[in-house]
Amino acid sequence: MKLFLTFIFAFLSLYSVSGQTVRKTFEGADLDSSYFARLQEEYGRKKKLPENFEKQTLLALSYFPELKDVKINFRVRRKTSPLMVRPTVGSTIFRSAKKRTYIIFISCHSPKVDSILMKNLTLDAQVGVVGHELSHVSFFITQGRFGMFKVAIGNLSWKYLDKIEFETDRSTIQHGLGWQLLTWSEFVRVKLKMEKWRGADEYIKGKSKRPKARYMNPETIKAVMADNPIYQSN
């Protein structure tokens, strides 16, 4: 009986981490060290977490159970873009999609966009933008070598990039990080003094139009969340 109860307790503890629910905001007081220890054990496998951003990254990873056994290295570097992701060339050529190594770069210095680098974001915005990059990885693991070749060629097209980033935002919302993506989107507009910049806002229920901008604007994010049942309780 004791062994049985121990098993049930361990199972329920695991489930409570695996079954991440939508949260409008992450409060620091609710995220104690034991919680992150469980996240590390379940979602930190095969991951090289970024220094100073371990907790934010684990929170985002916990919404992507399909990436549990995928090797992802986070690297903090000087980059012009706040975050970017790519698979390593060798693993793309010689390994299957889920056995590739993916690298997510986090910029530590970029004068033009310093105000929206990870180090200057709120916790929710940090989780949201990392979730966006993980949504790219979630897409990449569905693509074989030929699929990744098409992605590489597509990156030469502005039209393709607009579409793929718009759909990556949609994937982030579907994974349960819509509120965090919204926080990021609003934060960027304020910090870059572009509150009137709409972004991609051609989301109309029942229609499928190619967005004229690359990323969803806040109102579009809210509209997509409103159509997704996982956000109804929020």
ROSE-4610 file (N, C-alpha, C; in Angstrom, 1 decimal, always signed):
// ROSE-4610
residu = [M/M/M/K/K/K/L/L/L/F/F/F/L/L/L/T/T/T/F/F/F/I/I/I/F/F/F/A/A/A/F/F/F/L/L/L/S/S/S/L/L/L/Y/Y/Y/S/S/S/V/V/V/S/S/S/G/G/G/Q/Q/Q/T/T/T/V/V/V/R/R/R/K/K/K/T/T/T/F/F/F/E/E/E/G/G/G/A/A/A/D/D/D/L/L/L/D/D/D/S/S/S/S/S/S/Y/Y/Y/F/F/F/A/A/A/R/R/R/L/L/L/Q/Q/Q/E/E/E/E/E/E/Y/Y/Y/G/G/G/R/R/R/K/K/K/K/K/K/K/K/K/L/L/L/P/P/P/E/E/E/N/N/N/F/F/F/E/E/E/K/K/K/Q/Q/Q/T/T/T/L/L/L/L/L/L/A/A/A/L/L/L/S/S/S/Y/Y/Y/F/F/F/P/P/P/E/E/E/L/L/L/K/K/K/D/D/D/V/V/V/K/K/K/I/I/I/N/N/N/F/F/F/R/R/R/V/V/V/R/R/R/R/R/R/K/K/K/T/T/T/S/S/S/P/P/P/L/L/L/M/M/M/V/V/V/R/R/R/P/P/P/T/T/T/V/V/V/G/G/G/S/S/S/T/T/T/I/I/I/F/F/F/R/R/R/S/S/S/A/A/A/K/K/K/K/K/K/R/R/R/T/T/T/Y/Y/Y/I/I/I/I/I/I/F/F/F/I/I/I/S/S/S/C/C/C/H/H/H/S/S/S/P/P/P/K/K/K/V/V/V/D/D/D/S/S/S/I/I/I/L/L/L/M/M/M/K/K/K/N/N/N/L/L/L/T/T/T/L/L/L/D/D/D/A/A/A/Q/Q/Q/V/V/V/G/G/G/V/V/V/V/V/V/G/G/G/H/H/H/E/E/E/L/L/L/S/S/S/H/H/H/V/V/V/S/S/S/F/F/F/F/F/F/I/I/I/T/T/T/Q/Q/Q/G/G/G/R/R/R/F/F/F/G/G/G/M/M/M/F/F/F/K/K/K/V/V/V/A/A/A/I/I/I/G/G/G/N/N/N/L/L/L/S/S/S/W/W/W/K/K/K/Y/Y/Y/L/L/L/D/D/D/K/K/K/I/I/I/E/E/E/F/F/F/E/E/E/T/T/T/D/D/D/R/R/R/S/S/S/T/T/T/I/I/I/Q/Q/Q/H/H/H/G/G/G/L/L/L/G/G/G/W/W/W/Q/Q/Q/L/L/L/L/L/L/T/T/T/W/W/W/S/S/S/E/E/E/F/F/F/V/V/V/R/R/R/V/V/V/K/K/K/L/L/L/K/K/K/M/M/M/E/E/E/K/K/K/W/W/W/R/R/R/G/G/G/A/A/A/D/D/D/E/E/E/Y/Y/Y/I/I/I/K/K/K/G/G/G/K/K/K/S/S/S/K/K/K/R/R/R/P/P/P/K/K/K/A/A/A/R/R/R/Y/Y/Y/M/M/M/N/N/N/P/P/P/E/E/E/T/T/T/I/I/I/K/K/K/A/A/A/V/V/V/M/M/M/A/A/A/D/D/D/N/N/N/P/P/P/I/I/I/Y/Y/Y/Q/Q/Q/S/S/S/N/N/N]
num = [1/1/1/2/2/2/3/3/3/4/4/4/5/5/5/6/6/6/7/7/7/8/8/8/9/9/9/10/10/10/11/11/11/12/12/12/13/13/13/14/14/14/15/15/15/16/16/16/17/17/17/18/18/18/19/19/19/20/20/20/21/21/21/22/22/22/23/23/23/24/24/24/25/25/25/26/26/26/27/27/27/28/28/28/29/29/29/30/30/30/31/31/31/32/32/32/33/33/33/34/34/34/35/35/35/36/36/36/37/37/37/38/38/38/39/39/39/40/40/40/41/41/41/42/42/42/43/43/43/44/44/44/45/45/45/46/46/46/47/47/47/48/48/48/49/49/49/50/50/50/51/51/51/52/52/52/53/53/53/54/54/54/55/55/55/56/56/56/57/57/57/58/58/58/59/59/59/60/60/60/61/61/61/62/62/62/63/63/63/64/64/64/65/65/65/66/66/66/67/67/67/68/68/68/69/69/69/70/70/70/71/71/71/72/72/72/73/73/73/74/74/74/75/75/75/76/76/76/77/77/77/78/78/78/79/79/79/80/80/80/81/81/81/82/82/82/83/83/83/84/84/84/85/85/85/86/86/86/87/87/87/88/88/88/89/89/89/90/90/90/91/91/91/92/92/92/93/93/93/94/94/94/95/95/95/96/96/96/97/97/97/98/98/98/99/99/99/100/100/100/101/101/101/102/102/102/103/103/103/104/104/104/105/105/105/106/106/106/107/107/107/108/108/108/109/109/109/110/110/110/111/111/111/112/112/112/113/113/113/114/114/114/115/115/115/116/116/116/117/117/117/118/118/118/119/119/119/120/120/120/121/121/121/122/122/122/123/123/123/124/124/124/125/125/125/126/126/126/127/127/127/128/128/128/129/129/129/130/130/130/131/131/131/132/132/132/133/133/133/134/134/134/135/135/135/136/136/136/137/137/137/138/138/138/139/139/139/140/140/140/141/141/141/142/142/142/143/143/143/144/144/144/145/145/145/146/146/146/147/147/147/148/148/148/149/149/149/150/150/150/151/151/151/152/152/152/153/153/153/154/154/154/155/155/155/156/156/156/157/157/157/158/158/158/159/159/159/160/160/160/161/161/161/162/162/162/163/163/163/164/164/164/165/165/165/166/166/166/167/167/167/168/168/168/169/169/169/170/170/170/171/171/171/172/172/172/173/173/173/174/174/174/175/175/175/176/176/176/177/177/177/178/178/178/179/179/179/180/180/180/181/181/181/182/182/182/183/183/183/184/184/184/185/185/185/186/186/186/187/187/187/188/188/188/189/189/189/190/190/190/191/191/191/192/192/192/193/193/193/194/194/194/195/195/195/196/196/196/197/197/197/198/198/198/199/199/199/200/200/200/201/201/201/202/202/202/203/203/203/204/204/204/205/205/205/206/206/206/207/207/207/208/208/208/209/209/209/210/210/210/211/211/211/212/212/212/213/213/213/214/214/214/215/215/215/216/216/216/217/217/217/218/218/218/219/219/219/220/220/220/221/221/221/222/222/222/223/223/223/224/224/224/225/225/225/226/226/226/227/227/227/228/228/228/229/229/229/230/230/230/231/231/231/232/232/232/233/233/233/234/234/234]
x = [+0.8/+0.0/+0.9/+1.9/+2.8/+3.5/+3.9/+4.5/+3.5/+2.3/+1.2/+0.9/+0.8/+0.5/+1.7/+2.9/+4.1/+4.0/+3.6/+3.5/+2.4/+1.3/+0.2/+0.6/+1.3/+1.7/+2.7/+3.6/+4.6/+3.9/+2.9/+2.2/+1.5/+0.8/+0.0/+0.9/+2.1/+3.0/+3.5/+3.8/+4.2/+3.2/+1.9/+0.8/+0.6/+0.7/+0.5/+1.5/+2.6/+3.6/+3.4/+3.1/+2.9/+1.6/+0.6/-0.7/-0.7/+0.2/+0.2/-1.0/-1.6/-2.8/-2.5/-3.4/-3.2/-3.2/-2.2/-2.1/-2.0/-2.8/-2.8/-1.5/-0.9/+0.4/+1.0/+2.4/+3.2/+3.6/+3.1/+3.5/+4.7/+5.8/+7.0/+6.8/+5.8/+5.6/+5.0/+4.4/+3.8/+4.7/+5.9/+6.9/+8.1/+7.9/+9.0/+10.0/+11.1/+12.2/+11.9/+11.0/+10.6/+9.8/+9.0/+8.3/+9.3/+10.3/+11.3/+12.2/+12.4/+13.1/+12.4/+11.1/+10.2/+10.2/+10.2/+10.2/+11.6/+12.7/+14.0/+14.1/+13.5/+13.6/+12.8/+11.7/+10.8/+11.2/+11.4/+11.6/+13.0/+13.9/+15.3/+16.2/+15.7/+16.5/+16.9/+18.2/+18.8/+18.7/+18.6/+18.6/+19.8/+20.4/+21.4/+20.7/+20.3/+19.6/+20.4/+19.9/+20.7/+20.9/+22.1/+22.5/+21.6/+21.1/+20.2/+18.8/+18.5/+17.2/+16.6/+17.1/+16.8/+15.3/+14.8/+13.4/+12.4/+12.7/+11.8/+11.7/+12.9/+13.0/+12.2/+12.4/+11.7/+10.2/+9.7/+8.3/+7.8/+8.5/+8.1/+8.1/+9.2/+9.4/+8.2/+7.7/+6.7/+5.4/+5.3/+4.1/+4.3/+5.5/+5.8/+6.3/+5.4/+5.7/+6.4/+6.0/+6.6/+8.1/+8.6/+10.1/+10.9/+10.3/+10.9/+12.3/+12.3/+13.5/+14.2/+13.9/+14.6/+15.8/+17.0/+18.1/+18.1/+18.1/+18.0/+19.1/+19.9/+21.0/+20.6/+20.5/+20.3/+21.6/+21.9/+23.1/+22.9/+23.6/+23.5/+24.6/+24.3/+25.4/+25.0/+25.9/+25.6/+25.0/+23.7/+23.0/+22.2/+21.9/+21.0/+19.6/+19.2/+17.8/+17.7/+16.7/+16.5/+16.6/+15.9/+16.0/+16.0/+16.6/+16.5/+16.9/+16.4/+16.5/+16.9/+17.8/+18.1/+18.6/+18.5/+19.1/+20.5/+21.4/+22.8/+22.8/+23.7/+23.8/+24.0/+25.0/+25.3/+24.1/+23.4/+22.3/+21.1/+21.0/+20.0/+20.2/+21.5/+21.8/+21.8/+22.4/+22.6/+21.7/+20.8/+19.9/+18.4/+17.6/+16.1/+15.7/+14.5/+14.0/+14.1/+13.6/+13.6/+15.0/+15.9/+17.3/+18.3/+17.7/+18.6/+18.9/+19.9/+20.3/+19.8/+19.0/+18.5/+19.1/+19.5/+20.1/+19.2/+18.9/+18.2/+19.1/+19.4/+20.2/+19.5/+20.0/+19.4/+20.4/+20.0/+20.9/+21.2/+22.4/+22.8/+23.1/+23.3/+23.7/+23.3/+22.5/+22.1/+21.5/+22.4/+22.0/+20.7/+20.3/+19.1/+17.8/+17.9/+16.7/+17.0/+17.9/+18.3/+17.1/+16.2/+15.1/+14.2/+14.2/+13.4/+14.2/+15.4/+16.2/+15.7/+16.0/+15.5/+15.7/+16.9/+17.3/+16.4/+15.7/+14.9/+13.4/+13.0/+11.6/+11.0/+9.7/+9.0/+9.0/+8.7/+8.7/+7.8/+6.6/+5.6/+6.0/+6.6/+7.1/+8.3/+9.1/+10.2/+9.7/+8.7/+8.2/+7.5/+6.8/+6.1/+7.0/+8.1/+9.0/+9.8/+10.2/+10.8/+9.9/+8.6/+7.6/+7.4/+7.6/+7.6/+8.7/+9.9/+11.0/+10.8/+10.3/+10.0/+9.0/+8.0/+7.0/+7.7/+8.8/+9.6/+10.1/+10.7/+11.3/+10.2/+9.1/+8.0/+7.6/+7.7/+7.4/+8.6/+9.8/+11.0/+11.0/+10.5/+10.6/+9.6/+8.7/+7.8/+8.3/+9.5/+10.0/+11.2/+11.2/+12.4/+13.4/+14.4/+15.5/+14.9/+14.1/+13.5/+12.7/+11.9/+11.1/+12.0/+13.1/+14.0/+14.7/+14.9/+15.5/+14.5/+13.2/+12.2/+12.1/+12.3/+12.3/+13.5/+14.7/+15.8/+15.6/+15.1/+14.8/+13.7/+12.7/+11.6/+12.1/+13.2/+13.7/+14.2/+14.3/+14.8/+13.6/+12.4/+11.2/+10.5/+10.3/+9.6/+8.2/+7.5/+6.1/+6.1/+7.1/+7.2/+7.4/+8.4/+8.7/+7.5/+6.7/+5.5/+4.6/+4.4/+3.4/+3.9/+5.2/+5.7/+5.7/+6.0/+6.0/+4.6/+3.7/+2.3/+1.8/+2.1/+1.6/+2.4/+3.6/+4.3/+3.7/+3.2/+2.5/+1.2/+0.5/-0.7/-0.3/+0.8/+1.2/+1.5/+2.1/+2.4/+1.1/+0.1/-1.2/-1.8/-1.8/-2.3/-1.7/-0.4/+0.3/+0.0/-0.7/-1.2/-0.5/+0.4/+1.1/+0.6/-0.7/-1.2/-1.1/-1.4/-1.3/+0.1/+1.1/+2.5/+2.9/+2.4/+2.7/+2.1/+0.9/+0.3/+1.1/+1.6/+2.4/+3.6/+4.3/+5.4/+5.1/+4.0/+3.6/+3.3/+2.6/+2.3/+3.6/+4.5/+5.7/+6.6/+6.7/+7.5/+7.0/+5.7/+5.2/+5.4/+5.3/+5.6/+7.0/+7.9/+9.4/+9.9/+9.4/+9.9/+9.1/+8.2/+7.4/+6.6/+6.0/+5.3/+3.9/+3.3/+2.0/+0.9/+1.1/+0.1/+0.4/+1.6/+1.9/+1.0/+0.2/-0.8/-0.2/+0.7/+1.2/+0.2/+0.3/-0.6/-2.0/-3.0/-4.3/-5.4/-5.1/-6.1/-6.8/-6.7/-7.4/-8.9/-9.6/-11.1/-11.6/-12.5/-13.1/-13.7/-13.4/-14.0/-13.2/-12.2/-11.5/-10.0/-9.3/-7.9/-7.1/-6.7/-5.9/-4.5/-3.6/-2.2/-2.0/-1.4/-1.2/-0.2/-0.5/+0.4/+1.6/+1.6/+2.8/+3.2/+4.4/+5.0/+4.5/+4.3/+3.8/+2.4/+1.7/+0.3/+0.4/-0.6/-0.7/-1.5/-1.5/-2.2/-3.7/-4.4/-5.8/-6.0/-5.1/-5.2/-5.0/-4.0/-3.7/-4.9/-5.6/-6.8/-7.9/-8.0/-9.1/-8.8/-7.6/-7.2/-7.5/-7.1/-7.4/-8.9/-9.7/-11.1/-11.8/-11.1/-11.7/-11.1/-10.2/-9.6/-10.2/-10.8/-11.5/-10.6/-9.3/-8.4/-8.3/-8.7/-8.6/-10.0/-11.0/-12.4/-12.5/-11.8/-11.9/-11.1/-10.3/-9.5/-10.2]
y = [-1.2/+0.0/+1.3/+1.3/+2.4/+2.7/+1.6/+1.7/+2.3/+1.8/+2.2/+3.7/+4.2/+5.6/+6.5/+6.0/+6.7/+6.9/+5.8/+5.9/+6.9/+6.9/+7.8/+9.2/+9.5/+10.8/+11.3/+10.5/+10.8/+11.1/+10.3/+10.4/+11.7/+12.1/+13.3/+14.5/+14.4/+15.5/+15.8/+14.7/+14.8/+15.4/+14.9/+15.4/+16.9/+17.3/+18.7/+19.6/+19.1/+19.9/+19.7/+18.5/+18.2/+18.9/+18.9/+19.5/+21.0/+21.8/+23.2/+23.9/+24.7/+25.4/+26.9/+27.5/+28.8/+29.8/+30.6/+31.6/+33.0/+33.9/+35.3/+36.0/+35.6/+36.2/+35.2/+35.2/+34.4/+35.3/+35.0/+35.7/+35.1/+35.8/+35.3/+34.6/+35.0/+34.4/+33.0/+32.7/+31.4/+30.4/+30.8/+30.0/+29.7/+28.8/+28.5/+27.6/+27.3/+26.6/+25.1/+24.5/+23.2/+23.0/+24.0/+24.0/+24.0/+24.8/+24.8/+23.6/+23.0/+21.7/+20.7/+20.7/+19.7/+20.0/+21.3/+21.7/+21.3/+21.5/+21.1/+19.6/+18.9/+17.4/+16.9/+17.5/+17.1/+17.7/+19.0/+19.7/+20.2/+20.0/+20.5/+19.4/+18.3/+17.2/+17.7/+17.4/+17.7/+19.2/+20.0/+21.5/+22.1/+23.1/+23.9/+25.3/+25.5/+26.7/+27.9/+29.1/+30.3/+30.9/+31.3/+31.9/+33.1/+33.2/+34.3/+34.2/+33.3/+33.2/+31.8/+31.0/+29.6/+29.4/+30.2/+30.0/+30.4/+31.5/+32.0/+30.9/+30.3/+29.3/+28.1/+27.6/+26.4/+26.6/+27.8/+28.1/+27.9/+28.5/+28.4/+27.0/+26.3/+24.9/+24.0/+24.3/+23.5/+23.5/+24.4/+24.4/+23.7/+23.1/+22.4/+21.0/+20.1/+18.7/+17.9/+18.3/+17.6/+17.9/+18.9/+19.2/+18.6/+17.8/+17.2/+16.6/+15.8/+15.0/+15.6/+16.8/+17.5/+18.3/+18.2/+18.9/+20.4/+21.2/+22.7/+23.4/+24.1/+24.9/+26.4/+27.0/+28.5/+29.1/+30.1/+30.8/+32.3/+33.0/+34.4/+35.0/+35.8/+36.4/+37.8/+38.5/+39.8/+39.6/+39.9/+39.7/+41.0/+41.2/+42.3/+42.1/+40.8/+40.4/+40.0/+40.4/+40.0/+38.5/+37.7/+36.2/+35.7/+34.6/+33.9/+32.4/+31.6/+30.1/+29.5/+28.5/+27.7/+26.3/+25.3/+24.0/+24.1/+23.2/+23.2/+22.5/+22.9/+22.4/+20.9/+20.5/+19.0/+18.2/+18.6/+17.7/+17.8/+18.9/+19.0/+18.0/+17.9/+17.0/+15.5/+15.2/+13.8/+13.2/+14.0/+13.4/+13.7/+12.9/+13.0/+14.3/+14.7/+16.0/+16.1/+15.1/+15.2/+14.9/+14.5/+14.2/+15.3/+16.3/+17.5/+18.3/+19.1/+20.1/+21.4/+22.1/+23.4/+24.4/+25.6/+26.7/+27.9/+28.4/+29.6/+30.7/+31.7/+32.8/+33.9/+34.3/+35.4/+36.6/+37.7/+38.8/+39.5/+39.8/+40.5/+41.9/+42.3/+43.6/+43.9/+44.9/+45.4/+46.8/+47.8/+49.2/+49.6/+49.2/+49.6/+49.1/+47.9/+47.4/+47.0/+47.7/+47.4/+47.3/+48.2/+48.3/+47.1/+46.2/+45.0/+43.7/+43.8/+42.6/+41.9/+40.6/+39.7/+40.3/+40.9/+41.4/+42.6/+43.2/+44.4/+44.1/+42.9/+42.5/+42.1/+42.2/+41.6/+40.1/+39.5/+38.0/+37.4/+37.9/+37.4/+37.6/+38.8/+39.1/+38.2/+37.9/+36.9/+35.6/+35.1/+33.8/+33.8/+34.8/+34.9/+34.9/+35.6/+35.7/+34.4/+33.7/+32.4/+31.4/+31.5/+30.6/+30.7/+31.9/+32.1/+31.4/+31.5/+30.7/+29.2/+28.8/+27.3/+26.9/+27.7/+27.4/+27.1/+27.9/+27.6/+26.2/+25.8/+24.5/+23.4/+23.7/+22.7/+22.5/+23.5/+23.4/+22.6/+23.0/+22.3/+20.8/+20.3/+18.9/+18.1/+18.8/+18.2/+18.1/+18.7/+18.8/+17.9/+17.2/+16.4/+17.2/+16.6/+17.3/+18.2/+17.7/+18.4/+19.6/+19.4/+20.4/+21.5/+21.2/+22.2/+23.0/+22.3/+22.9/+24.0/+23.7/+24.6/+25.8/+25.5/+26.6/+27.6/+27.0/+27.8/+28.7/+28.1/+28.9/+29.9/+29.5/+30.5/+31.7/+31.6/+32.7/+33.8/+33.5/+34.6/+35.4/+35.0/+35.7/+36.4/+37.7/+38.5/+38.0/+37.6/+37.1/+35.8/+34.9/+33.7/+34.0/+34.9/+35.3/+35.9/+36.7/+37.3/+36.2/+35.2/+34.2/+33.3/+32.9/+31.9/+32.5/+33.8/+34.5/+34.6/+35.0/+35.1/+33.8/+32.7/+31.3/+30.9/+31.3/+31.0/+31.7/+32.9/+33.6/+32.7/+32.3/+31.5/+30.2/+29.6/+28.3/+28.6/+29.8/+30.2/+30.3/+30.9/+31.0/+29.7/+28.8/+27.4/+26.6/+26.9/+26.2/+26.7/+27.8/+28.2/+29.5/+30.1/+31.3/+32.6/+32.6/+33.8/+35.0/+35.0/+36.1/+36.7/+35.7/+36.2/+36.8/+36.2/+36.8/+38.2/+38.4/+39.7/+40.7/+40.3/+41.1/+41.6/+40.6/+40.9/+41.9/+41.7/+42.5/+44.0/+44.1/+45.4/+46.1/+45.3/+45.9/+46.5/+45.7/+46.2/+47.5/+47.6/+48.8/+50.0/+49.8/+50.9/+51.3/+50.4/+50.6/+51.2/+50.8/+51.3/+52.6/+53.0/+54.2/+54.0/+52.8/+52.5/+52.0/+52.7/+52.2/+52.1/+53.0/+53.0/+52.0/+51.3/+50.3/+49.1/+48.8/+47.8/+46.4/+46.2/+44.8/+44.1/+42.8/+41.9/+41.8/+42.5/+42.5/+42.1/+41.2/+40.8/+39.5/+39.2/+38.0/+38.3/+37.6/+37.7/+36.3/+36.1/+34.7/+34.2/+33.0/+32.4/+32.8/+33.7/+34.0/+33.7/+33.6/+33.3/+34.2/+35.4/+36.3/+36.3/+36.6/+36.7/+38.0/+38.0/+39.2/+40.2/+41.5/+42.5/+42.8/+42.3/+42.6/+41.2/+41.2/+40.0/+39.3/+40.1/+39.6/+40.1/+39.3/+39.7/+40.9/+41.8/+43.0/+42.5/+43.3/+42.9/+42.6/+43.4/+43.1/+41.7/+41.4/+40.1/+39.0/+39.1/+38.1/+37.9/+38.9/+38.8/+38.1/+38.4/+37.8/+36.3/+35.9/+34.5/+33.8/+34.4/+33.8/+33.6/+34.6/+34.6/+33.4/+32.9/+31.8/+30.5/+30.5/+29.3/+28.9/+27.7/+27.4/+27.3/+27.1/+27.0/+28.4/+29.5/+30.8/+31.3/+30.4/+30.9/+31.1/+30.4/+30.6/+31.8/+32.4/+33.5/+34.8]
z = [+0.0/+0.0/+0.0/+0.8/+0.9/-0.5/-1.1/-2.4/-3.4/-3.3/-4.3/-4.1/-2.8/-2.6/-3.0/-2.9/-3.3/-4.9/-5.5/-7.0/-7.4/-6.7/-7.1/-6.9/-5.7/-5.4/-6.5/-6.9/-7.9/-9.3/-9.6/-10.8/-10.9/-9.8/-9.7/-9.8/-9.1/-9.1/-10.6/-11.3/-12.6/-13.5/-13.3/-14.1/-14.0/-12.7/-12.4/-13.2/-13.5/-14.2/-15.7/-16.1/-17.6/-18.1/-17.3/-17.7/-17.5/-18.0/-17.8/-18.3/-17.5/-17.9/-18.2/-19.0/-19.4/-18.2/-18.1/-17.0/-17.6/-17.1/-17.6/-17.2/-16.1/-15.7/-14.7/-14.7/-13.8/-12.7/-11.5/-10.3/-9.6/-9.4/-8.8/-7.5/-6.7/-5.4/-5.5/-6.7/-6.9/-7.4/-7.8/-8.5/-7.6/-6.7/-5.7/-6.3/-5.5/-6.0/-6.3/-5.5/-5.7/-7.0/-7.4/-8.7/-9.8/-9.8/-10.9/-10.9/-9.7/-9.7/-10.5/-10.3/-11.1/-12.6/-12.9/-14.3/-14.9/-14.2/-14.6/-14.9/-14.0/-14.2/-15.4/-15.6/-16.7/-18.1/-18.0/-19.3/-19.6/-18.6/-18.8/-19.4/-19.7/-20.3/-21.7/-22.0/-23.4/-23.7/-22.7/-22.9/-22.2/-22.9/-22.3/-22.0/-20.8/-20.5/-20.4/-20.8/-20.8/-19.4/-19.2/-17.9/-17.6/-16.4/-15.9/-16.4/-17.3/-17.9/-17.8/-16.8/-16.7/-16.4/-15.4/-15.0/-16.1/-16.7/-17.8/-18.9/-19.2/-20.3/-19.9/-18.7/-18.2/-18.2/-17.8/-17.9/-19.3/-20.3/-21.6/-22.1/-21.8/-22.2/-21.7/-20.5/-19.9/-20.7/-21.7/-22.6/-23.9/-24.0/-25.3/-25.0/-24.5/-24.2/-25.3/-26.6/-27.7/-27.9/-27.1/-27.2/-26.0/-25.2/-24.0/-24.3/-25.4/-25.7/-26.9/-27.2/-28.4/-27.8/-28.4/-27.9/-28.3/-27.4/-27.6/-26.8/-27.4/-26.7/-26.8/-25.6/-25.6/-25.4/-26.2/-26.2/-26.1/-25.1/-25.0/-25.7/-26.7/-27.6/-28.0/-28.6/-29.2/-30.6/-30.7/-32.0/-32.3/-33.5/-33.9/-33.6/-33.6/-33.3/-31.8/-31.1/-29.7/-29.5/-30.3/-30.3/-31.7/-31.9/-33.2/-33.0/-33.9/-33.7/-35.1/-35.0/-36.2/-35.7/-36.6/-36.3/-36.7/-36.1/-36.6/-38.0/-38.8/-40.2/-40.2/-39.4/-39.4/-39.0/-37.9/-37.5/-38.5/-39.2/-40.2/-41.4/-41.7/-42.9/-42.5/-41.3/-40.9/-39.9/-39.3/-38.3/-38.7/-38.1/-38.3/-37.5/-37.8/-37.2/-35.7/-35.0/-33.5/-32.9/-33.7/-33.2/-33.6/-34.2/-34.5/-33.3/-33.4/-32.3/-32.8/-32.0/-32.3/-31.4/-31.9/-31.1/-31.1/-29.9/-29.8/-29.2/-30.0/-29.6/-28.9/-27.7/-27.0/-27.0/-27.5/-27.7/-26.3/-26.0/-24.8/-25.0/-26.3/-26.6/-28.1/-28.3/-29.6/-29.5/-29.7/-29.5/-30.0/-31.2/-31.9/-31.2/-30.5/-29.9/-28.4/-27.8/-26.4/-25.5/-25.6/-24.7/-24.7/-25.8/-25.9/-25.8/-25.4/-25.2/-24.0/-23.9/-22.8/-21.4/-21.2/-19.9/-19.5/-20.4/-20.1/-20.1/-20.3/-20.4/-19.0/-18.9/-17.8/-17.9/-16.8/-16.8/-17.8/-17.9/-18.8/-20.3/-20.6/-21.9/-22.3/-21.3/-21.5/-21.9/-21.1/-21.4/-22.8/-23.1/-24.4/-25.6/-25.5/-26.7/-26.8/-25.7/-25.7/-26.3/-25.9/-26.4/-27.9/-28.5/-29.9/-30.6/-30.0/-30.6/-30.5/-29.4/-29.2/-30.2/-30.6/-31.6/-33.0/-33.2/-34.5/-34.4/-33.2/-33.1/-33.2/-32.6/-32.7/-34.2/-35.0/-36.5/-37.1/-36.8/-37.4/-37.2/-36.0/-35.8/-36.6/-37.3/-38.2/-39.7/-39.9/-41.2/-41.4/-42.5/-42.9/-43.5/-44.1/-44.8/-45.9/-46.7/-47.8/-47.3/-46.2/-45.6/-45.1/-44.5/-44.0/-45.1/-46.2/-47.4/-47.9/-47.9/-48.4/-47.4/-46.1/-45.1/-45.4/-45.7/-46.0/-47.2/-48.3/-49.5/-49.2/-48.4/-48.1/-47.4/-46.6/-45.8/-46.7/-48.0/-49.0/-49.4/-49.0/-49.5/-48.3/-48.5/-47.4/-47.2/-48.3/-48.2/-47.4/-47.6/-46.8/-45.3/-45.1/-43.7/-43.0/-43.7/-43.1/-42.6/-43.5/-43.3/-42.1/-42.2/-41.2/-39.8/-39.7/-38.4/-37.8/-38.7/-38.3/-37.8/-38.5/-38.0/-36.8/-36.6/-35.4/-34.2/-34.4/-33.3/-33.0/-34.0/-33.8/-33.0/-33.3/-32.7/-31.2/-30.9/-29.5/-28.7/-29.3/-28.7/-28.4/-29.4/-29.3/-28.2/-28.0/-27.0/-25.5/-25.5/-24.1/-23.6/-24.5/-24.0/-24.7/-25.0/-25.7/-24.8/-23.5/-22.7/-22.6/-22.6/-22.5/-23.9/-25.0/-26.3/-26.4/-25.8/-25.8/-25.0/-23.9/-23.1/-23.8/-24.5/-25.3/-26.4/-27.2/-28.3/-27.8/-26.7/-26.1/-25.6/-25.0/-24.4/-25.5/-26.6/-27.8/-28.3/-28.5/-29.0/-28.1/-26.8/-25.9/-25.9/-25.8/-25.7/-26.9/-28.1/-29.3/-29.8/-28.9/-29.2/-30.5/-30.7/-31.9/-31.5/-30.6/-30.1/-31.2/-32.2/-33.3/-34.4/-34.3/-35.3/-35.1/-36.1/-36.0/-36.1/-37.0/-37.1/-38.0/-38.0/-38.8/-38.1/-38.7/-38.1/-39.1/-40.0/-41.0/-40.5/-39.2/-38.7/-38.7/-39.5/-39.5/-39.5/-38.5/-38.3/-39.6/-40.0/-41.2/-42.4/-42.4/-43.6/-43.4/-44.5/-44.4/-45.3/-44.8/-45.6/-45.2/-46.1/-45.8/-45.1/-43.9/-43.2/-43.9/-43.8/-44.4/-43.6/-42.4/-41.5/-40.9/-40.3/-40.0/-38.7/-37.7/-36.4/-36.1/-35.3/-34.9/-34.0/-34.2/-33.3/-32.1/-31.1/-29.8/-30.1/-30.9/-31.1/-31.9/-32.8/-33.4/-32.5/-31.6/-30.6/-29.7/-29.3/-28.5/-29.3/-30.6/-31.4/-31.5/-31.7/-31.9/-30.6/-29.4/-28.1/-27.9/-28.3/-28.1/-28.8/-29.9/-30.7/-30.2/-29.2/-28.7/-27.4/-27.2/-26.0/-24.8/-24.9/-23.8/-23.0/-23.7/-23.0/-22.5/-22.6/-22.2/-20.7/-19.9/-18.5/-18.0/-18.9/-18.6/-19.0]
